[in-house]
Amino acid sequence: MARKHRGIALITAIWVLAVLVILVGGFAAMVHSDTEIARNFGEVTRARWAARAGLQVAEAAMVSPDTPFTMGSASSVTFTPEDGDDTLAGMAYQTIVTDEAGRLNINTATPTMLSVFFPSDVVDSIIDWRDTDDTPGPDGAEDDYYMSLTPPYHCKNAPFATVGELLLVKGITQAMLDAPVNDQGLTLKDLLTVSSHDTNTDASGNPRINIQTATKDQLTSAFGTALTTQEISAIITQRTSAAFTSPADLLKVPGLAKEKVAQLYDRLTTSDATDLPGLVNINTAPVEALEAVPGLDADTAQAIVAARTAQGTPFSDVGALLSVDGVSDTAFEQAAGLLTTRSTTYHVASTGQDTDGLTATVTCIVELETTGGTRSTRTLYWRE
C-alpha cells in the first residue's frame, strides 16, 4: 500500500512539475512577446517622428522667404535628409509632395468630366451624394437607397471631405479606386482630390479685370498700351452680342490677334469670385487628369505635357497654351476657364524609417497661404 501511495505521489509531483514548466515557459514567452511589442512600438514611434521631421522640412520649404515654393513642371517634389544629418540619430525619411491642383476635384467636376473616370450610373450617384437635394439622378441614389443598407446611413448631400469618402457612394469599390490608369503606377484615386482651388488674381497678385463687366474707360486704363481703341470697342460689341464665359472668348472678337489674347489672358476674368475651386494645373497634371477637362482629348493633353517637358520650365499662365502645337483655338476656348498654372494646396506623404528598417507614414493635405507677403501653411487633413 505504501509503495502504491509513493507511486501516486511521484505521478502527482511529475504533473505539478510539468504544469510549473508550462507556466514558466508561457510566462517567459509572454515577457519576450511584450518586450518585442514594446521595442517595436518604440521603433515605430521613432520612425513616425522621423516622418514628421520630413513634413517639417517640406513645410519649411513652402514658407521660405528666400525662395518661393513651386512645383514647377514636375509631378512631385521629394525631400530626403542631407548626408550626415546627425539630428536624426540614424533615422531616415522620404517626403513626397504632389500638387492637389494636378488632380480632378470631385466636388466641382461636371458629370461630363467625371464620366472620363466613372461609368454613368456611378457619376449619377456621385452627383447625388454631393448635391443638396433629395431627388436621385436617373441611375443615382439618395437616402432611400442608403438607409436600406446594413448598416444604414444617410446620403450626405454635401461636398466630399476626402477622396476616401467615395467608398460610401453607391457603385464605388476599393478595387475601382485602386485600379491603375497608366504604366507609371498611378491609380484612379491618385487623379482625384477635394482640395484644389486658386485665387482670382494675376501672376503679380493683383485682382483681375472682369472682361464682361469692365467699362470702356476701365479697359482703356488697364490695357490702353496693349489694345487699340478699335479693339476695345470690338470687345464691348462682342460681349454685348454674346456674353463671355471666360477670357478665352476673346478669340471670337473680330480683328483681335491671338498673340494679344495670350498676352492679356492672365490679367482677365469673367468672375467676381475671389476663390476659384477645382481648376486643373497644366504644369503638374498628368495626361490622364488633363483628358478629363472639356476640350482636351488624349492627343491635346499629351501635347501639353510634351510642351512643358520640352521647354524645361512651367507655363507662366494659361494663355501660353495658345502657342502650343496641338492645342487648337477651339480646345483652348472650351478648356481655358477650367485651367490654372498655380498651386495652393499640396498632398504630402512622409515615410520615416528607423535603424532596424521599421517604417511609419504620415499623410496630410497642406494649404499654402500668403498674408501681407508672409507665407504660412494650414493643415486641411492629417492621417498617420
MIBA-110577 format. One record per residue (C-alpha): residue in three letters; y, z, x. Coordinates in nm, 3 decimals, always signed. Last residue first. Layout:
BEGIN
ALA Y Z X
...
END
This chain:
BEGIN
GLU +5.863 -3.952 -0.092
ARG +6.084 -4.106 -0.357
TRP +6.460 -4.131 -0.393
TYR +6.678 -4.344 -0.622
LEU +7.054 -4.400 -0.660
THR +7.165 -4.244 -0.334
ARG +7.537 -4.286 -0.266
THR +7.666 -4.405 +0.069
SER +8.012 -4.387 +0.223
ARG +8.265 -4.630 +0.367
THR +8.627 -4.538 +0.434
GLY +8.895 -4.805 +0.382
GLY +9.055 -4.613 +0.100
THR +8.725 -4.590 -0.080
THR +8.431 -4.810 +0.013
GLU +8.088 -4.758 -0.143
LEU +7.743 -4.858 -0.018
GLU +7.469 -4.789 -0.270
VAL +7.135 -4.665 -0.142
ILE +6.798 -4.711 -0.311
CYS +6.532 -4.485 -0.160
THR +6.185 -4.480 -0.009
VAL +6.038 -4.211 +0.220
THR +5.706 -4.280 +0.391
ALA +5.472 -4.042 +0.572
THR +5.239 -4.118 +0.861
LEU +4.967 -3.947 +1.068
GLY +4.920 -4.111 +1.409
ASP +4.848 -3.798 +1.609
THR +5.197 -3.788 +1.764
ASP +5.360 -3.808 +1.423
GLN +5.466 -4.122 +1.240
GLY +5.764 -4.175 +1.008
THR +5.793 -4.460 +0.759
SER +6.136 -4.547 +0.619
ALA +6.187 -4.774 +0.319
VAL +6.549 -4.853 +0.230
HIS +6.639 -5.075 -0.066
TYR +7.007 -5.164 -0.046
THR +7.306 -5.188 -0.278
THR +7.649 -5.334 -0.204
SER +7.562 -5.682 -0.083
ARG +7.770 -5.995 -0.053
THR +7.730 -6.372 -0.074
THR +7.723 -6.397 -0.454
LEU +7.553 -6.602 -0.725
LEU +7.529 -6.605 -1.105
GLY +7.858 -6.790 -1.165
ALA +7.755 -7.052 -0.908
ALA +7.433 -7.159 -1.079
GLN +7.514 -7.413 -1.350
GLU +7.820 -7.569 -1.186
PHE +7.650 -7.574 -0.846
ALA +7.341 -7.749 -0.981
THR +7.561 -8.012 -1.144
ASP +7.762 -8.061 -0.826
SER +7.437 -8.121 -0.641
VAL +7.291 -7.886 -0.380
GLY +7.056 -8.090 -0.159
ASP +7.295 -8.118 +0.133
VAL +7.510 -7.806 +0.147
SER +7.886 -7.867 +0.137
LEU +7.934 -7.741 -0.218
LEU +7.730 -7.434 -0.127
ALA +8.030 -7.305 +0.069
GLY +8.194 -7.219 -0.264
VAL +7.957 -6.920 -0.287
ASP +8.139 -6.743 -0.007
SER +8.120 -6.695 +0.370
PHE +7.763 -6.826 +0.389
PRO +7.572 -6.629 +0.648
THR +7.550 -6.740 +1.011
GLY +7.273 -6.921 +1.201
GLN +7.379 -7.260 +1.068
ALA +7.019 -7.379 +1.047
THR +6.890 -7.068 +0.867
ARG +7.169 -7.072 +0.608
ALA +7.107 -7.442 +0.547
ALA +6.728 -7.410 +0.521
VAL +6.758 -7.127 +0.268
ILE +6.999 -7.329 +0.056
ALA +6.786 -7.645 +0.076
GLN +6.476 -7.445 -0.023
ALA +6.655 -7.322 -0.335
THR +6.754 -7.679 -0.420
ASP +6.397 -7.804 -0.375
ALA +6.243 -7.521 -0.579
ASP +6.489 -7.559 -0.866
LEU +6.838 -7.409 -0.876
GLY +7.037 -7.493 -1.189
PRO +6.956 -7.168 -1.365
VAL +6.873 -6.895 -1.111
ALA +6.500 -6.814 -1.099
GLU +6.446 -7.051 -0.806
LEU +6.675 -6.832 -0.594
ALA +6.425 -6.545 -0.617
GLU +6.130 -6.756 -0.496
VAL +6.335 -6.917 -0.219
PRO +6.408 -6.578 -0.068
ALA +6.740 -6.405 -0.140
THR +6.941 -6.287 +0.161
ASN +7.241 -6.517 +0.207
ILE +7.240 -6.664 -0.144
ASN +7.286 -6.314 -0.289
VAL +7.187 -6.305 -0.657
LEU +7.439 -6.155 -0.902
GLY +7.291 -5.894 -1.138
PRO +7.595 -5.687 -1.223
LEU +7.961 -5.794 -1.183
ASP +8.198 -5.497 -1.158
THR +8.575 -5.508 -1.207
ALA +8.547 -5.701 -1.533
ASP +8.836 -5.938 -1.610
SER +8.603 -6.238 -1.596
THR +8.670 -6.606 -1.528
THR +8.710 -6.561 -1.154
LEU +8.894 -6.712 -0.859
ARG +8.966 -6.620 -0.497
ASP +8.616 -6.707 -0.377
TYR +8.637 -7.060 -0.519
LEU +8.965 -7.167 -0.361
GLN +8.841 -7.360 -0.057
ALA +8.526 -7.489 -0.230
VAL +8.731 -7.618 -0.523
LYS +8.972 -7.776 -0.277
GLU +8.688 -7.958 -0.099
LYS +8.558 -8.083 -0.435
ALA +8.885 -8.267 -0.488
LEU +9.076 -8.214 -0.813
GLY +9.164 -8.554 -0.964
PRO +9.016 -8.483 -1.306
VAL +8.911 -8.118 -1.353
LYS +8.534 -8.103 -1.406
LEU +8.471 -7.953 -1.062
LEU +8.697 -7.668 -1.169
ASP +8.402 -7.562 -1.385
ALA +8.268 -7.384 -1.077
PRO +8.531 -7.117 -1.140
SER +8.302 -6.989 -1.414
THR +8.273 -7.027 -1.793
PHE +8.592 -7.232 -1.809
ALA +8.710 -7.301 -2.164
ALA +8.705 -7.664 -2.274
SER +9.012 -7.855 -2.399
THR +9.261 -7.589 -2.296
ARG +9.074 -7.523 -1.972
GLN +9.114 -7.890 -1.874
THR +9.487 -7.907 -1.952
ILE +9.556 -7.592 -1.753
ILE +9.362 -7.727 -1.455
ALA +9.541 -8.064 -1.477
SER +9.877 -7.887 -1.472
ILE +9.774 -7.702 -1.156
GLU +9.663 -8.032 -1.001
GLN +9.992 -8.201 -1.089
THR +10.195 -7.917 -0.938
THR +9.996 -7.955 -0.617
LEU +9.735 -7.705 -0.511
ALA +9.682 -7.537 -0.176
THR +10.032 -7.410 -0.096
GLY +10.106 -7.330 -0.460
PHE +9.784 -7.131 -0.494
ALA +9.886 -6.776 -0.586
SER +10.247 -6.832 -0.693
THR +10.166 -7.164 -0.861
LEU +9.868 -7.015 -1.043
GLN +10.080 -6.722 -1.161
ASP +10.361 -6.955 -1.273
LYS +10.118 -7.175 -1.465
THR +9.978 -6.869 -1.638
ALA +9.643 -6.711 -1.549
THR +9.398 -6.685 -1.840
GLN +9.100 -6.907 -1.752
ILE +9.147 -6.912 -1.375
ASN +9.136 -6.533 -1.366
ILE +9.275 -6.458 -1.021
ARG +9.055 -6.238 -0.805
PRO +9.138 -5.881 -0.711
ASN +9.181 -5.839 -0.335
GLY +8.901 -5.708 -0.114
SER +8.958 -5.961 +0.163
ALA +8.641 -6.156 +0.074
ASP +8.757 -6.183 -0.286
THR +8.716 -5.918 -0.553
ASN +8.502 -5.880 -0.866
THR +8.277 -5.618 -0.712
ASP +7.907 -5.692 -0.683
HIS +7.587 -5.572 -0.851
SER +7.216 -5.525 -0.782
SER +7.037 -5.208 -0.899
VAL +6.752 -5.288 -1.137
THR +6.547 -5.496 -0.895
LEU +6.277 -5.762 -0.880
LEU +6.152 -6.001 -0.611
ASP +5.944 -5.743 -0.423
LYS +5.772 -5.659 -0.755
LEU +5.633 -6.012 -0.762
THR +5.474 -5.975 -0.420
LEU +5.598 -6.097 -0.083
GLY +5.328 -6.130 +0.182
GLN +5.477 -6.418 +0.377
ASP +5.243 -6.676 +0.222
ASN +5.423 -6.665 -0.112
VAL +5.423 -6.502 -0.456
PRO +5.153 -6.240 -0.404
ALA +5.043 -6.048 -0.720
ASP +5.128 -5.678 -0.700
LEU +5.343 -5.683 -1.015
MET +5.070 -5.861 -1.214
ALA +4.797 -5.635 -1.076
GLN +5.000 -5.332 -1.182
THR +4.996 -5.461 -1.538
ILE +5.259 -5.593 -1.779
GLY +5.154 -5.707 -2.128
LYS +5.351 -5.449 -2.329
VAL +5.609 -5.268 -2.118
LEU +5.531 -4.928 -1.968
LEU +5.441 -5.088 -1.634
LEU +5.793 -5.233 -1.623
GLU +5.914 -4.881 -1.548
GLY +5.807 -4.944 -1.190
VAL +6.115 -5.163 -1.146
THR +6.327 -4.854 -1.197
ALA +6.584 -4.725 -1.449
PHE +6.534 -5.015 -1.691
PRO +6.822 -5.060 -1.936
ALA +6.799 -4.914 -2.288
ASN +6.586 -4.968 -2.597
LYS +6.324 -4.733 -2.452
CYS +6.031 -4.818 -2.680
HIS +5.885 -4.480 -2.770
TYR +5.559 -4.328 -2.655
PRO +5.207 -4.286 -2.789
PRO +4.916 -4.159 -2.578
THR +4.718 -4.347 -2.687
LEU +4.909 -4.643 -2.830
SER +5.033 -4.685 -3.188
MET +5.376 -4.546 -3.096
TYR +5.421 -4.834 -2.851
TYR +5.357 -5.104 -3.112
ASP +5.572 -4.967 -3.393
ASP +5.847 -4.877 -3.144
GLU +5.921 -5.235 -3.038
ALA +5.712 -5.522 -2.908
GLY +5.761 -5.887 -2.815
ASP +5.591 -6.213 -2.911
PRO +5.852 -6.344 -3.158
GLY +6.107 -6.080 -3.046
PRO +6.091 -5.731 -3.189
THR +6.373 -5.586 -3.402
ASP +6.452 -5.225 -3.314
ASP +6.787 -5.292 -3.148
THR +6.935 -5.167 -2.822
ASP +6.789 -5.418 -2.577
ARG +6.592 -5.311 -2.267
TRP +6.239 -5.285 -2.407
ASP +6.280 -5.577 -2.648
ILE +6.394 -5.805 -2.363
ILE +6.093 -5.705 -2.153
SER +5.860 -5.760 -2.450
ASP +5.997 -6.108 -2.516
VAL +5.950 -6.196 -2.149
VAL +5.593 -6.067 -2.166
ASP +5.516 -6.305 -2.454
SER +5.677 -6.595 -2.266
PRO +5.474 -6.554 -1.947
PHE +5.654 -6.385 -1.654
PHE +5.807 -6.492 -1.322
VAL +6.010 -6.805 -1.397
SER +6.030 -6.688 -1.760
LEU +6.259 -6.404 -1.649
MET +6.537 -6.651 -1.565
THR +6.509 -6.828 -1.901
PRO +6.496 -6.495 -2.084
THR +6.826 -6.405 -1.915
ALA +6.834 -6.165 -1.621
THR +7.068 -5.868 -1.664
ASN +6.840 -5.563 -1.665
ILE +6.558 -5.736 -1.474
ASN +6.788 -5.796 -1.177
LEU +6.636 -6.073 -0.966
ARG +6.628 -5.997 -0.595
GLY +6.840 -6.069 -0.287
ALA +7.109 -5.849 -0.439
GLU +6.882 -5.549 -0.369
ASP +6.912 -5.628 +0.001
THR +6.640 -5.502 +0.230
VAL +6.648 -5.221 +0.485
ILE +6.333 -5.138 +0.684
THR +6.309 -4.808 +0.872
GLN +6.035 -4.765 +1.131
TYR +5.986 -4.415 +1.266
ALA +5.848 -4.233 +1.569
MET +5.766 -3.878 +1.676
GLY +5.739 -3.783 +2.043
ALA +5.986 -3.499 +2.025
LEU +6.227 -3.697 +1.803
THR +6.542 -3.590 +1.991
ASP +6.397 -3.720 +2.318
ASP +6.475 -4.084 +2.239
GLY +6.318 -4.246 +2.545
ASP +6.323 -4.597 +2.406
GLU +6.556 -4.624 +2.106
PRO +6.403 -4.528 +1.775
THR +6.337 -4.807 +1.521
PHE +6.567 -4.974 +1.265
THR +6.473 -5.294 +1.082
VAL +6.705 -5.528 +0.890
SER +6.572 -5.748 +0.609
SER +6.594 -6.097 +0.457
ALA +6.835 -6.203 +0.728
SER +7.143 -6.418 +0.658
GLY +7.389 -6.147 +0.749
MET +7.253 -5.818 +0.620
THR +7.592 -5.664 +0.675
PHE +7.723 -5.330 +0.795
PRO +8.086 -5.330 +0.905
THR +8.102 -5.247 +1.277
ASP +8.334 -4.976 +1.410
PRO +8.381 -4.752 +1.106
SER +8.001 -4.707 +1.074
VAL +7.910 -4.642 +0.710
MET +7.605 -4.868 +0.692
ALA +7.491 -4.792 +1.047
ALA +7.494 -4.418 +0.972
GLU +7.288 -4.488 +0.659
ALA +7.022 -4.664 +0.867
VAL +7.009 -4.385 +1.127
GLN +6.989 -4.122 +0.853
LEU +6.701 -4.305 +0.690
GLY +6.517 -4.315 +1.023
ALA +6.565 -3.939 +1.058
ARG +6.419 -3.902 +0.710
ALA +6.109 -4.087 +0.827
ALA +6.085 -3.850 +1.125
TRP +6.117 -3.561 +0.882
ARG +5.825 -3.704 +0.684
ALA +5.619 -3.738 +1.001
ARG +5.681 -3.372 +1.083
THR +5.575 -3.278 +0.731
VAL +5.265 -3.494 +0.772
GLU +5.189 -3.303 +1.093
GLY +5.235 -2.964 +0.929
PHE +5.026 -3.061 +0.629
ASN +4.758 -3.193 +0.863
ARG +4.754 -2.863 +1.053
ALA +4.741 -2.660 +0.732
ILE +4.461 -2.876 +0.595
GLU +4.274 -2.855 +0.924
THR +4.308 -2.475 +0.931
ASP +4.201 -2.451 +0.570
SER +3.896 -2.662 +0.647
HIS +3.809 -2.452 +0.952
VAL +3.853 -2.130 +0.753
MET +3.640 -2.272 +0.472
ALA +3.373 -2.384 +0.715
ALA +3.369 -2.038 +0.874
PHE +3.348 -1.873 +0.534
GLY +3.064 -2.101 +0.433
GLY +2.880 -2.029 +0.756
VAL +2.933 -1.656 +0.713
LEU +2.814 -1.673 +0.354
ILE +2.514 -1.884 +0.443
VAL +2.421 -1.654 +0.732
LEU +2.463 -1.350 +0.507
VAL +2.240 -1.509 +0.242
ALA +1.976 -1.583 +0.506
LEU +1.995 -1.227 +0.637
VAL +1.954 -1.090 +0.285
TRP +1.658 -1.321 +0.232
ILE +1.498 -1.214 +0.562
ALA +1.556 -0.848 +0.480
THR +1.394 -0.891 +0.139
ILE +1.091 -1.062 +0.299
LEU +1.059 -0.779 +0.550
ALA +1.094 -0.512 +0.282
ILE +0.826 -0.681 +0.073
GLY +0.595 -0.692 +0.374
ARG +0.663 -0.324 +0.457
HIS +0.578 -0.233 +0.097
LYS +0.248 -0.418 +0.123
ARG +0.163 -0.241 +0.451
ALA +0.239 +0.092 +0.287
MET +0.000 +0.000 +0.000
END
